[in-house]
Amino acid sequence: MGRPRTRTDDEILDATVALLGREGPAALTLAAVGRSVGLSPATLVQRFGGKRGLIRAMAERAAATAGAAVDPALPAGDDPPAALAAALGTRGLARALAAPAARVHHLAVLQLDLADPELHVLAAAHARGVRTGLAAVLARWRDAGSLRPDADPEALARAVWVALNGALVAATIDTAESPDALLEDAVRRLLLPHVP
């Protein structure tokens, strides 16, 4: 019988995401991840099959949980654009990207994902999951009267997803900009024509 696990896979994957945000993909080694969770590199090899397996597990988890990353019960409140921007911004979905350095490091990770066919598929699945979650929230808001009856949740979700990614990249290029302020402005411009 094997020894009991002292760290869950989720704890290890959370530590991996945090390490990537702090130091970037060049610093991602099994030894570095192991140090951050108190496990040996050999234990990580047993669990994930190596560094590539760890990265794949991180991408698989992100893809599998993307739809739920946008709280399906998110209330529209008195200001649907502000509610959605807050849920998506650096206090919500993009909380791991609050620091400019973290955004730079995650852009480097995205570059690696897009260059690897298997990881690219998982990145695309993550994007679709976020858009699906957004569309579900927007459909619920439309059905509850917070958005006009003719609002198209899927089209708006795609536009909001583009705004989110654009705001994060723009604030990474010009660090004087706030990603949350850029996002709220973009979401407000997108949703206001659809708010009754």
Protein Blocks (a to p, Z undefined) as FASTA:
>chain_A
ZZddfbdfklmmmmmmmmmmmnojmlmcfklmmmmnopafklmmmmnopaklmmmmmmmm
mmmmmmmmpcfklcfbjmlmlmmmmmmmmmlmmmmmmpmklmmmmmmmmmmmmmpmklmm
mmmmmmmmmmmmmmmmmmmmmmnopacfklcfklmmmmmmmmmmmmmmmmmmmmmbcfkl
mmmmmmmmmmmmmpZZ
